[in-house]
Amino acid sequence: MSRHLGNARVLMYSHDTFGLGHLRRCRTIAHSLVENYRGVNVLIISGATIAGAFDYRTRVDFVKIPSVIKLRNGEYTSMDQHMDLHETMKMRQSIIRHTAESFEPDIFIIDKEPLGLRGEVEDTLAYLKTRGTTCVLGLRDVMDAPHLLEAEWQRNDVLRKIGQLYDDIWVYGPPDFYDPLSEMEVPPAVRSKMKFVGFLQRKASLESQADHPDEEDYILVTTGGGGDGADLVRDVIAAYADDPNLTHKAVIVLGPYMPAEQRATFTDACKGHPHLEVLEFDNRMEDRIAGAKAVIAMGGYNTYCEILSFDKPALIVPRTQPREEQLIRATRAEELGLVSMLAAEDSCDSAKFSQAIKDLLKRDPPSVSAPGMHLEGLVNISVIVEDWLKHKGVHLSVAQG
């Protein structure tokens, strides 16, 4: 049974400069809303180069804006080498504004970047506020080290503008896990808008559940988008090469943003190895994680939600550049008993990594080691959205099927 919200429109923005996390989070929320409410239509504005590689449910679509990539040093550049970054940003800003004007959303949800990449959404936010659109800022459970985030936001007067432009702030995690604005001087006008909705639960596809009901015979190694995942893959391969007693099959998903030369090197290194399988990309990582015995990952937000959703023992090897987000999340999750963590400087020690993998295979799943995982984010978001739309006068009825 689903409810029917008549002709309700939700616009989402995902700046997507590094990895797949922002788009995958938006897509998860969008799919949940259209699944729960038959009259909702969702449009996602995305800068991801491979936005079209994912499947979208009926009544969910996306608008692709020119891609900008974030370099390891934190700087940005246009994906199209023949186009100036300034010109690219002007195009993105124009497309975002015109999309909002044409789509006329009831709700506008911004993922992670309050003003958009280099402020590209600020103008659209101000415009939609005058049209009565409810504007929402969605923050992942961990943003960055507090002193780094505060310095970044102070440069652009972000906290004051959040108070002016946003009606609500959703934190995609529970309050007892981590406060993304901890140690910052947050104005009461901003703090009062924060709702800790919980982690966003994931589901495996029905086809996967039917085809592989009991398949849990491999360790999944995932680097997310893969742009910064080469060290993890290198170290996993080295651990398997150096320890003949490490014989449990590992499936390594490199990620679409891993440079082609690195992908080729890792693929060649695993050829003929009896226990290593390499895949370049899988647009249904939920299915891969659901079918795994355990997971080795860098610990981005989406992977962490999948580890909890499918209750998998996990070993996290977090990166620390250009943000400390993964390290903070992994440290907190280890404190709570949800995962094991191995520092990047230790993963390059093959003996240590090999032992950590063997220990992982003996580890209890999160539901045993730390029950009560707060996976109610999608449910809470649906309730909030329904209340808002009913308040706006959008017709609500119960529909069968």
Secondary structure as UniProt FT lines:
FT   STRAND          2..5
FT   TURN            6..7
FT   STRAND          8..14
FT   HELIX           21..36
FT   TURN            38..39
FT   STRAND          40..46
FT   TURN            49..50
FT   HELIX           51..53
FT   TURN            58..59
FT   STRAND          60..64
FT   STRAND          68..70
FT   TURN            72..73
FT   STRAND          76..78
FT   TURN            81..82
FT   HELIX           85..103
FT   STRAND          107..111
FT   TURN            114..115
FT   HELIX           117..119
FT   TURN            120..121
FT   HELIX           122..130
FT   TURN            131..132
FT   STRAND          134..140
FT   HELIX           146..155
FT   TURN            156..157
FT   HELIX           158..165
FT   STRAND          168..172
FT   TURN            175..177
FT   TURN            180..183
FT   HELIX           188..191
FT   TURN            192..193
FT   STRAND          194..196
FT   HELIX           206..211
FT   TURN            213..214
FT   STRAND          219..222
FT   TURN            224..225
FT   TURN            227..228
FT   HELIX           230..242
FT   TURN            244..245
FT   STRAND          250..253
FT   TURN            256..257
FT   HELIX           260..270
FT   TURN            271..272
FT   TURN            274..275
FT   STRAND          276..279
FT   HELIX           285..290
FT   STRAND          294..297
FT   HELIX           301..309
FT   TURN            310..311
FT   STRAND          314..316
FT   HELIX           325..335
FT   TURN            336..337
FT   STRAND          340..341
FT   HELIX           344..347
FT   HELIX           350..361
FT   HELIX           366..369
FT   HELIX           377..391
FT   TURN            392..393
FT   STRAND          396..399
//
